[in-house]
Amino acid sequence: MINEETIMGDKVRGNVCRDNKFLDPVEFKRQGYMIIDFLSDYYARFHEYPVLSQVEPGYLARHLSSSAPREGEPLENLLEGVTKFIIPGLTHWQSPGFFGYFPSSLSAASVLGESLSAGFSVVSFNWQSAPAATELEHLVMDWLARAMGLPEHFLFSGSGGGVILGSTCEAIVCTLVAVRDKVLAERGRISLEKLVVYCSDQTHCSLQKAARIVGINPNNVRVLRTTMETAMGLSPTLLRETIEADVDSGHIPLYLCATIGTTSTTAVDPVLPLCKIAKEYGIWVHVDAAYAGATLICPEYRGFAAGIEFANSFSFNAHKWFLCPPVGCCCLWVKDREAFTRSLSMEADYLRNAPSDSKRVIDYKDWQIPLGRRFNSLRVWLVLSSYGIEGLQNHIRNHVRLAKIFEGLVEEDERFKVVSPRYFALVCFRLLHPCLAKRANGHATENGQSVSNIRCAERGHSFSNGHAGDKVHSVSNGHSGKSCYSTSNGHTAANSHAAADDIMTPYASKGGEGEGEEINKLNQKLVQSINESGRVFLTHAMIEGNYILRFAVGATTTKESDIRMAWEVVQENASRLLLE
């Protein structure tokens, strides 16, 4: 039985309870300086740690107690534990040798903005609960929309507006719910089993998860096949054929997710022709630019988003390449805020207040799944205000420049092949079997032009006259080759379509050179040996059965010397494997 004496005894014995210093300003200041010093030292010592953590699963349970301590410990002791036990178990995403996945480009402004947000600890579910948090989010989302060249109707001054959510999956769930409820209100809830969602086989898996969450039949998620012949972009012709087949069979086309910068290769779907087709059938188009959306801050990349004005929603993750980590900062804009919030709004007497009833304010609880929300706009505002648009442009362009350097190094070595076009700061490549190296190297140039230039011209891409020779996506009306779609549970249906032109690009697999388990295993071993070196970390993807290496430039501290070091590590490990 717990009594007052027992509680008082705990107060006396426990240092924290006795002193009641949960938020003592003086002690907070002392400990805050300790944390800043600790992180500063960590950032200065990246070279001492293997980029990929070398621990084994379950390692931490061997070092920490199986139960929480009865009495608290000083922060000094806890930071020693972080150094001894936590840092060895980190894969160091901010290391200049980190080239895996997509970046989480850290900045001082984002760290300090996150600290401010945590320090204020407001819960901004409606305007009254945190007026500054609500209005700052409203402001920075309009700032971003203008800075990225988004259409006026995505701004609050137009018919739409923006919100900061936790993830792309949440953005897709919210937009799917909005269009699902609209269609069911028109056709009856019995129509749920007839609703169909469209995506490509390069669309992030969040789409299929979101569809499952909102009740879409998994058999009604059409995963349309892409090929290397079209640089893995979604074919408008195939989309139309698939939609027509669904309409003929009594299904209801609902939602299309187009991608600017897919996860595997940063492929770009042709947004304009896809939107035009979707409009004919009343399909909601969401454009997912989780990674590559950051590049729209640079005018020369906005061609990739041609047609965005016809989309219903657009999102990108500011916590990836936009200097706004940590994770949980997905920026979503919608064209019609009334249609979007209708399904997400909730009312309860305990939430009622005069500002909300006046309809003069934004209540962000009606723009998301949960009620409570974090003050994420503070760190976005701090990043934008600290570095300005020019600073962010320089950040993006520098990483693209570094990626282009790496791409050039790969192309100079006949043992390797760049396997997909580099639009942004991701280079996809693979090690070839020795007997294939010379043939692959023959694609390095054709008539004095780089193959990437030739390939882009064939697909209808043009070139900017500014930065790192980057390709700019322009509108094309179709893709060549034969494709098929599959539902999310594996059912397939063949579809072929006429080629806009029947040119095989240098990136497509030819004569079996990209095929075979032997080469796949060789590249799998190469990734493993590179990562085990501790100096570099990169990841892989599977494209048309080919195991490829992904080299994503994006760590804030990465310099040209790190790029060249990483290439040396790749070459050294490749040379060793080819001798085995």
Backbone torsions as a table, in degrees:
resi	resn	phi	psi	omega
1	MET	NA	133.0	-179.7
2	ILE	-90.7	129.4	176.4
3	ASN	-129.2	175.5	-176.2
4	GLU	-61.7	-35.1	-179.0
5	GLU	-64.8	-40.7	178.6
6	THR	-62.7	-43.6	-179.7
7	ILE	-63.9	-43.6	179.6
8	MET	-63.5	-35.4	177.8
9	GLY	-63.5	-40.5	176.6
10	ASP	-63.4	-36.2	178.2
11	LYS	-61.6	-41.4	-177.8
12	VAL	-70.4	-43.0	-175.1
13	ARG	-74.2	-38.0	-174.7
14	GLY	-83.4	123.6	-177.5
15	ASN	-58.3	-45.5	-176.5
16	VAL	-66.7	-44.9	-179.4
17	CYS	-64.7	-42.0	-176.4
18	ARG	-62.5	-44.0	-175.7
19	ASP	-88.4	-16.1	-179.3
20	ASN	51.1	51.1	-178.1
21	LYS	-106.7	42.1	178.1
22	PHE	-63.4	-31.4	-179.8
23	LEU	-147.2	51.3	176.8
24	ASP	-77.3	122.1	-174.5
25	PRO	-57.1	-39.9	-178.3
26	VAL	-68.0	-47.3	-179.8
27	GLU	-67.4	-36.9	177.3
28	PHE	-60.8	-41.9	179.4
29	LYS	-62.9	-43.6	179.9
30	ARG	-62.6	-47.6	-178.2
31	GLN	-70.4	-33.7	177.7
32	GLY	-61.1	-43.0	176.4
33	TYR	-61.3	-37.5	179.0
34	MET	-61.9	-42.7	-179.2
35	ILE	-66.2	-44.6	178.8
36	ILE	-61.3	-43.8	177.9
37	ASP	-62.0	-41.2	-179.5
38	PHE	-61.9	-47.6	-179.4
39	LEU	-66.4	-39.5	178.5
40	SER	-59.8	-43.3	177.3
41	ASP	-64.1	-39.1	178.5
42	TYR	-61.8	-45.5	-179.9
43	TYR	-63.3	-32.1	-178.0
44	ALA	-79.8	-10.4	-172.8
45	ARG	-119.9	25.4	-179.9
46	PHE	-54.6	-36.9	-174.9
47	HIS	-64.3	-15.7	-178.4
48	GLU	-83.6	-13.0	-174.6
49	TYR	-111.9	141.6	170.4
50	PRO	-64.5	136.3	-175.4
51	VAL	-60.3	-47.3	176.5
52	LEU	-91.2	127.2	179.1
53	SER	-55.6	138.2	-177.2
54	GLN	-102.5	9.9	-177.1
55	VAL	-76.3	163.1	176.6
56	GLU	-98.8	153.8	177.8
57	PRO	-55.2	136.1	179.5
58	GLY	85.7	6.2	-174.5
59	TYR	-62.5	-35.9	-171.0
60	LEU	-70.4	-31.3	180.0
61	ALA	-64.2	-22.3	179.2
62	ARG	-78.9	-13.2	-175.7
63	HIS	-112.5	-25.5	-179.0
64	LEU	-109.6	154.6	-178.8
65	SER	-64.5	152.3	179.6
66	SER	-80.6	-6.6	177.6
67	SER	-137.3	157.7	-177.7
68	ALA	-68.7	147.8	-179.9
69	PRO	-67.9	145.5	177.3
70	ARG	-72.4	-38.7	-179.9
71	GLU	-116.7	149.2	-177.8
72	GLY	-74.5	161.6	177.8
73	GLU	-119.2	155.9	176.5
74	PRO	-64.6	150.9	179.9
75	LEU	-59.2	-33.4	178.8
76	GLU	-56.7	-43.6	179.2
77	ASN	-66.8	-39.0	-178.0
78	LEU	-67.5	-36.8	178.1
79	LEU	-68.3	-31.4	173.1
80	GLU	-62.7	-39.7	177.0
81	GLY	-64.9	-37.7	176.5
82	VAL	-60.7	-44.0	-179.7
83	THR	-64.1	-42.1	-174.8
84	LYS	-80.0	-35.7	-169.6
85	PHE	-117.7	-32.4	-175.6
86	ILE	-86.7	-50.3	-177.6
87	ILE	-57.7	-40.8	176.8
88	PRO	-61.3	-22.9	-179.2
89	GLY	-95.8	12.0	177.5
90	LEU	-98.8	138.5	160.8
91	THR	-89.4	123.3	-164.6
92	HIS	-87.4	90.3	-175.7
93	TRP	-64.1	-23.4	-179.0
94	GLN	-95.2	0.7	177.7
95	SER	-65.4	142.1	177.1
96	PRO	-64.8	-10.9	176.9
97	GLY	-98.0	9.7	179.8
98	PHE	-89.0	115.9	179.9
99	PHE	-130.8	21.5	-177.5
100	GLY	-93.5	168.2	176.0
101	TYR	47.3	-130.7	167.2
102	PHE	-122.5	157.9	-172.4
103	PRO	-71.3	160.5	168.1
104	SER	-126.3	72.6	-168.9
105	SER	-67.6	107.6	-175.2
106	LEU	-84.0	151.9	174.1
107	SER	-141.5	156.0	177.0
108	ALA	-59.5	-39.3	-178.8
109	ALA	-62.3	-38.5	-179.3
110	SER	-70.2	-39.3	178.3
111	VAL	-63.8	-45.0	-178.6
112	LEU	-71.4	-35.6	175.9
113	GLY	-64.2	-40.6	176.5
114	GLU	-63.4	-38.4	178.2
115	SER	-64.8	-42.9	177.4
116	LEU	-61.3	-44.3	-179.7
117	SER	-60.7	-45.8	178.9
118	ALA	-65.2	-37.9	-179.2
119	GLY	-66.2	-39.1	177.2
120	PHE	-73.4	-34.8	176.1
121	SER	48.4	50.9	175.8
122	VAL	-90.5	153.3	176.3
123	VAL	-116.0	100.9	-166.7
124	SER	-98.8	64.5	-178.7
125	PHE	-78.5	-28.9	172.2
126	ASN	-137.7	175.8	-175.1
127	TRP	-59.5	-44.8	-175.8
128	GLN	-62.3	-35.0	-176.9
129	SER	-69.0	-23.0	179.7
130	ALA	-167.5	78.0	-177.5
131	PRO	-54.1	-44.3	-177.8
132	ALA	-64.6	-40.4	-179.6
133	ALA	-63.3	-43.3	179.9
134	THR	-65.3	-48.2	-175.2
135	GLU	-73.4	-30.6	176.4
136	LEU	-68.5	-38.3	177.7
137	GLU	-64.5	-44.9	174.8
138	HIS	-54.1	-46.1	-177.3
139	LEU	-66.5	-51.2	-173.9
140	VAL	-69.9	-28.5	177.0
141	MET	-69.1	-35.1	173.0
142	ASP	-71.2	-39.7	174.2
143	TRP	-53.2	-52.5	-176.9
144	LEU	-61.8	-44.4	-178.6
145	ALA	-58.3	-44.2	178.8
146	ARG	-67.8	-42.2	-178.0
147	ALA	-64.8	-28.3	-177.9
148	MET	-95.5	0.4	178.3
149	GLY	74.0	27.5	179.0
150	LEU	-75.0	155.3	-179.0
151	PRO	-61.2	152.2	-177.6
152	GLU	-58.9	-32.6	-176.8
153	HIS	-70.8	-7.8	173.6
154	PHE	-85.2	-5.9	180.0
155	LEU	-92.5	162.7	176.7
156	PHE	-68.4	-24.3	176.1
157	SER	-71.6	-14.6	175.1
158	GLY	-102.2	-146.1	-177.4
159	SER	-90.0	-8.2	-173.8
160	GLY	-112.8	-138.9	-179.1
161	GLY	157.5	174.7	-176.0
162	GLY	-128.3	156.4	-179.9
163	VAL	-145.0	148.4	175.7
164	ILE	-99.6	117.1	179.9
165	LEU	-109.6	-179.3	-176.0
166	GLY	-82.7	-30.3	-173.7
167	SER	-161.1	167.2	174.8
168	THR	-62.3	-38.6	179.8
169	CYS	-59.4	-42.0	178.1
170	GLU	-64.4	-39.6	178.3
171	ALA	-61.6	-42.4	-179.3
172	ILE	-69.5	-41.4	177.7
173	VAL	-58.4	-47.5	-177.1
174	CYS	-63.4	-42.8	-179.8
175	THR	-72.0	-34.9	176.3
176	LEU	-64.3	-42.2	178.5
177	VAL	-60.3	-42.1	-178.2
178	ALA	-60.8	-48.7	-177.6
179	VAL	-76.6	-32.3	176.5
180	ARG	-59.0	-50.0	-177.4
181	ASP	-66.2	-34.9	177.7
182	LYS	-62.3	-47.2	-177.8
183	VAL	-69.4	-40.4	-179.7
184	LEU	-67.5	-32.1	176.5
185	ALA	-65.6	-31.3	-179.0
186	GLU	-83.4	-34.8	-171.1
187	ARG	-113.5	-5.8	-179.1
188	GLY	95.9	144.5	-174.2
189	ARG	-67.8	-17.0	177.2
190	ILE	-66.1	-14.9	-178.1
191	SER	-80.5	-2.3	-176.0
192	LEU	-54.3	-40.6	-177.4
193	GLU	-69.7	-11.1	-178.5
194	LYS	-97.3	-9.0	-175.7
195	LEU	-71.0	137.4	-176.2
196	VAL	-124.8	137.4	177.9
197	VAL	-114.8	141.4	-176.7
198	TYR	-120.6	141.3	175.6
199	CYS	-159.6	177.2	175.0
200	SER	-103.1	171.7	177.3
201	ASP	-74.5	0.3	174.5
202	GLN	-104.3	-6.3	178.0
203	THR	-63.9	143.3	-179.0
204	HIS	-60.1	144.9	-177.4
205	CYS	-62.2	-13.2	176.6
206	SER	-58.8	-30.6	-179.7
207	LEU	-62.3	-47.5	-178.9
208	GLN	-67.8	-35.6	176.4
209	LYS	-64.9	-44.4	179.8
210	ALA	-62.6	-42.6	179.7
211	ALA	-60.9	-40.2	178.8
212	ARG	-64.2	-41.3	-178.9
213	ILE	-61.7	-40.0	-176.0
214	VAL	-88.8	5.7	171.1
215	GLY	94.5	13.9	176.3
216	ILE	-74.3	132.5	177.3
217	ASN	-58.8	124.6	179.6
218	PRO	-53.8	-29.3	177.5
219	ASN	-69.3	-13.4	-177.7
220	ASN	-103.5	15.4	171.8
221	VAL	-97.7	109.4	-176.2
222	ARG	-89.6	111.6	-179.9
223	VAL	-99.3	101.4	-172.0
224	LEU	-84.2	133.3	-175.6
225	ARG	-72.7	140.9	173.0
226	THR	-118.7	165.9	-179.4
227	THR	-136.8	161.7	175.6
228	MET	-65.6	-23.5	179.1
229	GLU	-64.8	-23.7	177.4
230	THR	-114.3	22.8	179.7
231	ALA	54.8	32.4	174.8
232	MET	65.7	20.6	176.1
233	GLY	-85.0	153.6	-179.0
234	LEU	-75.2	130.3	-177.8
235	SER	-80.6	121.6	174.6
236	PRO	-60.0	-38.1	179.7
237	THR	-61.9	-44.4	178.9
238	LEU	-65.7	-37.7	178.0
239	LEU	-61.1	-47.5	-179.1
240	ARG	-60.4	-45.9	-179.4
241	GLU	-59.0	-41.3	-178.1
242	THR	-68.1	-43.0	178.2
243	ILE	-61.9	-45.1	-179.3
244	GLU	-60.7	-39.7	178.1
245	ALA	-64.7	-37.9	179.3
246	ASP	-67.8	-43.7	179.0
247	VAL	-61.5	-42.8	-179.9
248	ASP	-62.2	-29.9	-178.3
249	SER	-92.9	7.7	175.5
250	GLY	89.8	8.8	177.7
251	HIS	-83.9	166.3	-178.2
252	ILE	-118.4	105.9	177.4
253	PRO	-61.9	130.2	-171.3
254	LEU	-119.4	-47.9	-161.9
255	TYR	-152.6	136.8	175.4
256	LEU	-125.5	131.3	173.5
257	CYS	-108.5	111.4	174.5
258	ALA	-99.7	151.1	-174.4
259	THR	-124.6	135.8	168.4
260	ILE	-109.2	99.2	-179.2
261	GLY	94.0	71.5	-178.4
262	THR	-66.6	162.6	-174.4
263	THR	-66.4	-43.6	-173.4
264	SER	-69.2	-48.3	-172.4
265	THR	-133.7	5.3	-171.4
266	THR	57.6	38.9	173.5
267	ALA	-63.6	155.2	-178.1
268	VAL	-122.7	121.9	175.1
269	ASP	-77.9	143.3	179.5
270	PRO	-74.4	93.6	-169.5
271	VAL	-60.7	-45.2	-174.7
272	LEU	-60.6	-56.1	179.9
273	PRO	-63.7	-32.5	177.6
274	LEU	-65.8	-42.0	179.1
275	CYS	-64.3	-38.9	-179.3
276	LYS	-63.7	-40.5	177.3
277	ILE	-66.3	-45.7	-178.4
278	ALA	-59.7	-38.0	-178.2
279	LYS	-62.5	-35.0	179.8
280	GLU	-60.1	-28.8	-174.8
281	TYR	-111.9	9.3	178.4
282	GLY	68.1	30.6	-177.7
283	ILE	-87.6	135.0	173.6
284	TRP	-73.7	127.6	177.5
285	VAL	-108.0	119.8	172.3
286	HIS	-107.4	131.7	177.4
287	VAL	-104.7	115.1	179.2
288	ASP	-95.5	113.7	176.8
289	ALA	-125.6	47.0	-172.1
290	ALA	-50.1	-46.5	179.5
291	TYR	-91.3	-56.9	-168.5
292	ALA	-78.4	-11.2	178.2
293	GLY	-57.9	-28.3	178.8
294	ALA	-58.8	-30.0	-176.6
295	THR	-69.8	-16.7	-178.9
296	LEU	-67.8	-11.3	172.6
297	ILE	-64.4	-21.5	178.0
298	CYS	-100.1	121.1	-176.0
299	PRO	-55.5	-32.0	-175.2
300	GLU	-68.7	-10.7	179.7
301	TYR	-102.1	-1.7	-173.6
302	ARG	-72.5	-14.8	174.2
303	GLY	-61.7	-26.9	177.7
304	PHE	-64.5	-24.1	-177.8
305	ALA	-102.5	18.2	179.1
306	ALA	-55.6	126.6	-177.9
307	GLY	100.4	-1.9	-177.0
308	ILE	-60.9	-24.0	179.9
309	GLU	-65.3	-17.4	179.1
310	PHE	-96.0	-4.5	178.9
311	ALA	-80.2	155.2	177.7
312	ASN	-87.4	-24.9	-179.2
313	SER	-156.6	158.4	-176.6
314	PHE	-148.8	139.2	178.4
315	SER	-143.1	151.0	169.8
316	PHE	-147.5	157.1	-177.4
317	ASN	-97.7	106.8	178.5
318	ALA	-67.6	-17.7	179.7
319	HIS	-82.2	0.4	176.5
320	LYS	-90.9	-84.6	-169.3
321	TRP	-105.3	6.1	-170.0
322	PHE	-108.2	20.3	173.9
323	LEU	65.5	23.1	-177.5
324	CYS	-120.8	36.1	172.1
325	PRO	-65.1	168.0	6.9
326	PRO	-80.6	177.8	-177.3
327	VAL	-56.6	149.8	-179.3
328	GLY	115.1	26.8	-176.6
329	CYS	-134.6	66.6	178.0
330	CYS	-93.6	120.1	-178.3
331	CYS	-94.2	119.3	-178.4
332	LEU	-118.7	132.0	172.5
333	TRP	-117.6	142.8	176.2
334	VAL	-124.4	151.0	-178.8
335	LYS	-77.3	-35.2	-175.3
336	ASP	-126.3	97.7	-175.6
337	ARG	-68.7	-29.6	179.3
338	GLU	-66.3	-45.3	179.3
339	ALA	-65.2	-34.8	-177.9
340	PHE	-70.4	-45.2	-173.6
341	THR	-82.4	-15.0	-175.9
342	ARG	-57.5	-40.0	-177.4
343	SER	-85.4	-16.0	-174.6
344	LEU	-104.1	-7.9	-178.4
345	SER	-70.1	145.8	175.1
346	MET	-139.5	144.9	-179.0
347	GLU	-127.4	138.3	174.3
348	ALA	-151.2	146.3	-175.0
349	ASP	-59.6	-36.2	-178.3
350	TYR	-71.9	-8.8	176.2
351	LEU	-99.9	-7.2	-176.3
352	ARG	-70.5	143.6	177.2
353	ASN	-160.3	162.4	-174.3
354	ALA	-62.9	-46.5	179.4
355	PRO	-58.4	-42.5	179.5
356	SER	-65.8	-42.3	179.9
357	ASP	-64.5	-25.7	-179.2
358	SER	-73.6	-15.1	-178.1
359	LYS	63.0	19.2	179.6
360	ARG	-96.2	-1.8	-175.1
361	VAL	-128.2	161.8	173.8
362	ILE	-92.4	130.4	171.3
363	ASP	-110.3	104.5	-172.8
364	TYR	-70.1	-9.7	173.4
365	LYS	-59.8	-25.2	-178.5
366	ASP	-89.5	8.5	-179.7
367	TRP	-116.6	12.3	-172.1
368	GLN	-155.4	176.2	-179.6
369	ILE	-80.2	-53.1	-179.5
370	PRO	-77.0	172.5	174.8
371	LEU	-84.4	-58.9	-177.8
372	GLY	-74.4	157.4	-179.7
373	ARG	-153.4	157.6	-178.5
374	ARG	-87.6	165.3	-179.6
375	PHE	-89.9	59.5	-176.1
376	ASN	-69.9	-26.0	-177.6
377	SER	-63.9	-21.7	-178.5
378	LEU	-63.8	-44.0	-179.5
379	ARG	-73.4	-31.9	175.7
380	VAL	-64.8	-44.2	178.0
381	TRP	-61.7	-41.7	-178.9
382	LEU	-65.7	-39.4	178.1
383	VAL	-65.2	-49.1	-179.3
384	LEU	-62.2	-40.5	-176.6
385	SER	-76.2	-32.8	-177.9
386	SER	-74.3	-41.3	-172.1
387	TYR	-106.4	-20.9	-179.2
388	GLY	69.9	168.3	-179.6
389	ILE	-62.0	-40.5	-179.1
390	GLU	-63.7	-39.7	178.7
391	GLY	-63.1	-41.2	178.3
392	LEU	-68.4	-38.4	176.2
393	GLN	-61.2	-44.2	179.4
394	ASN	-63.1	-38.0	177.8
395	HIS	-59.7	-49.5	-179.9
396	ILE	-64.6	-48.3	-176.0
397	ARG	-64.5	-34.5	178.9
398	ASN	-64.9	-42.8	179.6
399	HIS	-67.5	-36.6	175.9
400	VAL	-64.3	-40.4	177.6
401	ARG	-60.5	-43.0	-180.0
402	LEU	-66.5	-39.1	178.1
403	ALA	-64.4	-38.1	178.4
404	LYS	-64.2	-36.9	176.5
405	ILE	-61.5	-45.5	179.7
406	PHE	-63.8	-42.0	178.4
407	GLU	-58.1	-42.1	178.6
408	GLY	-64.1	-38.1	178.3
409	LEU	-64.6	-40.4	177.9
410	VAL	-63.0	-44.1	-176.6
411	GLU	-67.0	-23.7	-179.9
412	GLU	-77.8	-17.0	-177.1
413	ASP	-102.7	113.9	-173.8
414	GLU	-67.4	-10.4	178.2
415	ARG	-78.5	-12.4	-175.3
416	PHE	-120.9	163.3	177.0
417	LYS	-143.1	132.0	169.3
418	VAL	-75.2	125.0	-168.8
419	VAL	-104.7	-5.9	176.7
420	SER	-152.5	157.4	-178.0
421	PRO	-65.5	142.2	176.8
422	ARG	-95.1	102.9	177.7
423	TYR	-86.8	-35.2	-172.0
424	PHE	-124.7	-116.0	-177.9
425	ALA	-121.5	27.9	175.3
426	LEU	-115.7	128.1	175.6
427	VAL	-112.0	123.7	177.8
428	CYS	-107.4	125.7	-175.4
429	PHE	-150.5	172.3	176.5
430	ARG	-154.1	155.6	174.7
431	LEU	-84.0	134.3	-178.6
432	LEU	-99.3	158.7	169.5
433	HIS	-62.5	140.6	-176.1
434	PRO	-49.1	-37.5	-176.5
435	CYS	-72.8	-13.4	179.9
436	LEU	-98.2	-10.2	-171.3
437	ALA	-60.5	-46.9	-176.2
438	LYS	-64.7	-38.6	180.0
439	ARG	-65.3	-42.9	179.5
440	ALA	-64.9	-38.8	-178.5
441	ASN	-65.2	-23.2	178.2
442	GLY	-65.1	-14.1	178.6
443	HIS	-88.7	0.4	-174.9
444	ALA	-60.0	-42.4	176.3
445	THR	-140.7	152.8	173.8
446	GLU	-136.8	118.7	-178.5
447	ASN	55.3	36.6	175.7
448	GLY	82.1	-0.3	179.4
449	GLN	-108.0	150.6	175.9
450	SER	-70.9	148.7	-178.1
451	VAL	-65.0	-29.5	-179.9
452	SER	-66.1	-37.2	177.2
453	ASN	-65.5	-43.6	179.5
454	ILE	-62.0	-45.5	-178.0
455	ARG	-61.8	-42.3	-179.2
456	CYS	-66.4	-38.9	178.1
457	ALA	-62.1	-39.9	-179.5
458	GLU	-64.0	-34.6	-176.7
459	ARG	-87.4	-5.5	-178.6
460	GLY	94.0	23.0	176.0
461	HIS	-93.0	151.4	175.1
462	SER	-120.4	176.3	-174.9
463	PHE	-121.3	140.2	174.5
464	SER	-79.6	163.0	-179.4
465	ASN	-106.6	30.1	-173.3
466	GLY	-122.0	-63.3	-158.8
467	HIS	-128.6	118.0	169.9
468	ALA	57.9	21.7	177.3
469	GLY	62.5	35.4	-172.7
470	ASP	-79.3	151.8	-180.0
471	LYS	-87.0	143.9	177.7
472	VAL	-118.9	127.5	-175.9
473	HIS	-73.8	129.0	172.9
474	SER	-119.6	174.6	-171.3
475	VAL	-75.5	133.2	169.4
476	SER	-132.8	157.8	-172.4
477	ASN	-105.3	9.9	179.1
478	GLY	176.0	169.9	178.5
479	HIS	-129.5	155.8	-176.6
480	SER	-96.5	167.0	173.0
481	GLY	104.9	-176.7	-179.6
482	LYS	-111.4	137.0	-176.8
483	SER	-136.2	173.4	173.0
484	CYS	-149.2	164.8	173.3
485	TYR	-116.9	158.1	173.9
486	SER	-134.1	150.0	171.6
487	THR	-80.6	168.0	-173.4
488	SER	-68.5	-15.0	178.3
489	ASN	-99.3	12.0	170.1
490	GLY	105.0	-7.2	177.3
491	HIS	-68.0	140.6	-179.1
492	THR	-126.0	155.9	174.1
493	ALA	-144.1	128.1	-176.2
494	ALA	-75.9	143.1	173.7
495	ASN	-144.2	130.6	173.3
496	SER	-119.5	154.5	-180.0
497	HIS	-146.8	155.5	-177.9
498	ALA	-66.4	144.2	-179.5
499	ALA	-81.3	136.9	171.2
500	ALA	-63.4	-41.1	164.6
501	ASP	-148.2	154.0	-171.2
502	ASP	-106.9	40.3	-177.9
503	ILE	-88.2	126.2	174.9
504	MET	-82.7	123.0	-177.4
505	THR	-81.0	158.0	179.0
506	PRO	-62.9	-13.0	-178.7
507	TYR	-85.8	-14.6	-178.5
508	ALA	-74.6	152.3	176.6
509	SER	-68.6	133.9	-178.7
510	LYS	-128.8	137.5	172.8
511	GLY	54.9	27.0	177.1
512	GLY	78.8	7.4	-174.9
513	GLU	-68.9	-22.3	178.0
514	GLY	-99.7	8.9	-173.9
515	GLU	-108.7	166.1	173.2
516	GLY	106.0	134.1	179.7
517	GLU	-64.3	-28.3	-178.3
518	GLU	-61.5	-46.3	-179.7
519	ILE	-70.7	-38.0	177.1
520	ASN	-60.6	-44.2	179.8
521	LYS	-65.8	-36.1	178.3
522	LEU	-61.7	-44.1	-179.9
523	ASN	-71.6	-33.0	176.2
524	GLN	-64.3	-41.6	176.5
525	LYS	-65.3	-35.9	-179.5
526	LEU	-64.6	-46.2	177.9
527	VAL	-59.3	-44.6	-178.3
528	GLN	-62.3	-44.4	-177.6
529	SER	-69.9	-36.4	176.7
530	ILE	-61.6	-47.4	-177.0
531	ASN	-69.0	-33.5	178.4
532	GLU	-69.5	-19.7	178.6
533	SER	-64.6	-26.1	-179.4
534	GLY	82.4	-12.1	-176.9
535	ARG	-87.0	-28.0	-174.9
536	VAL	-140.8	147.2	172.5
537	PHE	-131.2	127.4	172.7
538	LEU	-140.7	167.8	-175.7
539	THR	-124.7	-177.9	-173.8
540	HIS	-129.5	173.2	171.4
541	ALA	-148.1	160.8	173.5
542	MET	-111.6	121.6	179.5
543	ILE	-125.1	115.6	-178.7
544	GLU	50.4	41.8	178.6
545	GLY	82.0	0.4	-179.7
546	ASN	-99.2	129.9	176.7
547	TYR	-84.4	116.7	-176.9
548	ILE	-121.5	157.4	178.4
549	LEU	-98.0	135.8	179.0
550	ARG	-108.7	127.1	179.4
551	PHE	-121.1	98.3	-173.8
552	ALA	-104.5	112.6	178.1
553	VAL	-83.6	133.0	180.0
554	GLY	-179.2	-13.2	177.7
555	ALA	-64.1	137.3	-173.7
556	THR	-59.5	-33.7	-174.4
557	THR	-90.6	-0.6	-176.9
558	THR	-68.0	132.5	178.6
559	LYS	-121.3	173.2	180.0
560	GLU	-59.6	-36.6	178.8
561	SER	-62.1	-32.2	177.3
562	ASP	-70.5	-35.2	177.6
563	ILE	-63.7	-46.0	-178.2
564	ARG	-69.8	-36.1	174.6
565	MET	-61.8	-44.2	-179.5
566	ALA	-61.4	-40.4	179.2
567	TRP	-65.7	-37.1	176.3
568	GLU	-62.4	-40.0	177.9
569	VAL	-63.7	-42.8	178.2
570	VAL	-60.8	-47.7	-178.7
571	GLN	-63.4	-44.4	-179.0
572	GLU	-59.8	-45.8	-178.9
573	ASN	-70.7	-34.0	176.8
574	ALA	-66.2	-43.1	-179.4
575	SER	-60.9	-41.4	-179.9
576	ARG	-65.7	-42.6	-178.8
577	LEU	-66.2	-37.5	-178.0
578	LEU	-71.5	-17.5	177.5
579	LEU	-87.9	-14.4	-177.8
580	GLU	-72.0	NA	NA
